[in-house]
Amino acid sequence: MTTGTPPPTARKRSRARTFVPLAIAAWAVLEIWLLTVVADVAGGFTVLLLLAAGVVLGAVVMKRAGRRAFRNLTQTLQQMPGQPGAGGSSPAPSSTRGNGFLMLAGLLIMIPGMISDVAGLLLLVPPVRSALSRSAERSLERRMRAAAPGGLSDAFQQARMHRPDGKVVQGEVIREEPSRPDDNPRPPLTP
């Protein structure tokens, strides 16, 4: 017997889910190949020293970025209205920008490989970091403007209303509880 509802169809895979694993695999192969080329030219011990130096430098950069982010957070919290010693001045915009990219730079430097090290070192250059920060900010603003109105809780609420077969069930729950005799005592009837 058929019910008339179409069978659930498999969702189409997005481009990102297809190409990101392939890009990561290609990047890893390229990193390994480049390390072997450098090891042939300069020697295995030199490559080992470069990798160890990358781990140490990446850890130092990440630690510095973390301290900077924590310092900016405490300054922001101290300047909130109602806090003792709250002033009207705000920290300089250049000191509060780019902490995320500094941490990313440290992580890229810590990852073994020459390409990731070069990318991490490029992120340590302040003009590159500020240009990427502005670009990311503009991209985020564009996406926020294009998003449908409503908060994040609305999105979660809407996601829960979708059935697995793709249908959306709109509805409202009205709960009527029967009244108990103890809740509303009636006065006795008098003739």
Disulfide bonds with the S-S distance in Angstrom:
none
